[in-house]
Amino acid sequence: MKKSFYLASVLAAGIALQACNNQQSSQDSVDSAEAVNDSTLTNQQDDPAEFMVEAASGGMMEVELGKLAQANANHPRVKSFAQMMVADHTAANTELMTLAQSKNVTLPQTMGEDHQKMIDDLKNKKGADFDKAYMDMMVDDHKEGVNLFEEAATSNDVEVSAFAGKILPKLKIHLDSAQAIHDAVKQK
């Protein structure tokens, strides 16, 4: 009887542990990173950490979308733009990871669900349809990115402000390029 009770208790604990692990693994990576940061950082560090988490998710998305565009785009300017996205955002992501480590900020391991959805929306498009949808997305995303980095450039955190100020001109170039390419592919 005692063995049965013990076995049932161990089994129940194992099931509970597995349920917790399944719940954690299905949680959005951005939400997980923010939860860790909320529990380990001071209120003063909160805003810069939120910026870094959002920038990391967006940067991962830009790289993945760029790779997808290199494979699925039709227009040579779109392919060239995608190549620039992969190179520039990979470099920015690497710099952001170094900054986050120095500040003990946890970044997401994968992009957030909203960014993943953007990739999923484009996966089945090809050619001219892909070009138009991708460039629409790039214009909208870079407008948001410029706003995010402009705000971070005024942060009281000197290192975060410097990082955002360094990346911001490149994002503005990306936005200008995306708008020009968007207008060109839209006319086709």
C-alpha positions in Angstrom: 0.0 0.0 0.0 2.8 2.4 0.9 4.6 1.5 -2.3 1.5 2.3 -4.4 1.1 5.7 -2.6 4.8 6.5 -3.1 4.6 5.5 -6.8 1.5 7.6 -7.3 3.1 10.6 -5.6 6.2 10.3 -7.8 4.1 9.9 -10.9 1.9 12.9 -10.0 5.0 15.1 -9.3 6.5 14.0 -12.7 3.3 14.9 -14.5 3.2 18.3 -12.8 6.8 19.0 -13.6 6.2 18.1 -17.3 3.2 20.3 -17.4 5.2 23.2 -16.1 8.0 22.6 -18.6 5.4 22.4 -21.5 3.8 25.7 -20.3 7.2 27.4 -20.2 8.3 26.1 -23.6 5.1 27.4 -25.2 5.5 30.9 -23.7 6.6 33.6 -26.1 10.4 34.0 -25.9 10.0 37.8 -25.6 7.6 37.4 -22.7 10.0 35.0 -21.0 12.9 37.4 -21.4 10.8 40.3 -20.0 9.7 38.2 -17.1 13.3 37.3 -16.2 14.4 41.0 -16.5 11.4 42.1 -14.4 12.5 39.8 -11.6 16.3 40.6 -11.7 16.6 44.3 -12.7 15.8 47.5 -10.9 13.0 49.8 -12.0 15.6 52.1 -13.4 16.9 49.4 -15.7 13.4 48.4 -16.9 12.9 50.7 -19.9 16.4 50.0 -21.4 15.8 46.3 -20.9 12.4 46.4 -22.6 14.0 48.3 -25.5 16.8 45.7 -25.8 14.3 42.8 -25.8 12.1 44.4 -28.5 15.1 45.3 -30.6 16.5 41.8 -30.3 13.2 40.2 -31.5 12.9 42.7 -34.3 16.5 42.2 -35.3 16.0 38.4 -35.5 12.9 38.9 -37.6 14.8 41.2 -40.0 17.5 38.6 -40.5 15.1 35.8 -41.1 12.9 37.9 -43.4 16.0 38.9 -45.3 17.0 35.3 -45.8 13.5 34.4 -47.0 13.5 37.4 -49.4 16.8 36.3 -50.9 15.1 33.0 -51.7 11.5 34.1 -52.7 11.9 37.6 -54.1 11.8 38.3 -57.8 13.0 41.9 -58.2 16.8 42.4 -58.0 16.4 45.5 -55.8 14.4 43.5 -53.3 17.0 40.8 -53.2 19.8 43.3 -52.8 17.8 45.1 -50.0 17.3 41.7 -48.3 21.0 41.0 -48.4 21.6 44.4 -46.7 19.1 43.5 -44.1 20.8 40.2 -43.2 24.2 41.9 -43.0 23.3 45.0 -41.1 20.8 43.4 -38.7 23.2 40.5 -37.9 25.9 43.0 -37.0 23.4 45.1 -34.9 22.1 41.9 -33.2 25.7 40.9 -32.3 26.4 44.3 -30.8 23.1 44.3 -28.9 23.9 40.9 -27.4 27.2 42.2 -26.1 25.5 45.3 -24.6 22.8 43.1 -23.0 25.4 40.8 -21.4 27.3 43.8 -20.0 24.0 45.0 -18.4 22.9 41.6 -17.3 19.8 41.8 -19.5 18.2 38.6 -20.7 17.3 38.7 -24.4 14.8 36.4 -26.1 16.3 33.2 -27.7 13.8 33.4 -30.5 11.7 36.2 -31.9 8.4 37.0 -30.4 5.1 35.6 -31.7 4.2 38.8 -33.5 7.4 38.9 -35.4 7.2 35.2 -36.2 3.7 35.7 -37.6 5.1 38.3 -40.0 7.5 35.6 -41.3 4.8 33.0 -41.5 2.6 35.4 -43.5 5.3 35.7 -46.2 6.5 32.1 -46.4 4.0 31.0 -49.1 4.4 34.0 -51.3 6.8 34.1 -54.3 7.8 36.5 -57.0 6.0 39.8 -57.5 3.5 39.0 -54.7 6.3 38.4 -52.3 8.2 41.5 -53.4 5.1 43.8 -52.7 4.2 42.1 -49.4 7.9 42.1 -48.2 8.5 45.7 -49.1 5.2 46.8 -47.4 6.3 45.0 -44.3 9.8 46.6 -44.5 8.4 50.1 -44.7 6.0 49.6 -41.8 8.6 47.8 -39.7 11.3 50.3 -40.2 9.0 53.2 -39.3 8.4 51.4 -36.0 12.1 50.7 -35.7 13.1 54.3 -36.2 10.6 55.4 -33.6 11.8 52.7 -31.1 15.5 53.7 -31.6 14.8 57.4 -31.5 13.2 57.0 -28.1 16.0 54.8 -26.8 18.6 57.3 -28.1 17.2 59.7 -25.4 17.5 57.1 -22.6 19.2 58.0 -19.4 21.2 54.8 -19.8 24.4 56.1 -21.5 25.4 52.8 -23.2 21.8 52.1 -24.4 21.5 55.6 -25.7 24.9 55.4 -27.5 23.9 52.0 -29.1 20.5 53.3 -30.3 22.2 56.5 -31.6 24.7 54.5 -33.5 22.1 52.2 -35.1 19.5 54.9 -35.8 21.1 56.4 -39.0 21.3 52.9 -40.5 17.7 52.3 -39.8 16.8 55.6 -41.4 18.7 54.6 -44.5 16.9 51.2 -44.5 13.6 53.1 -44.3 14.4 55.4 -47.2 15.6 52.4 -49.3 12.6 50.4 -48.4 10.3 53.2 -49.4 12.0 53.7 -52.7 12.0 50.0 -53.5 8.4 49.7 -52.3 7.4 52.4 -54.8 9.3 50.8 -57.6 7.8 47.3 -57.1 4.3 48.7 -56.6 4.3 50.2 -60.1 5.1 46.9 -61.7 
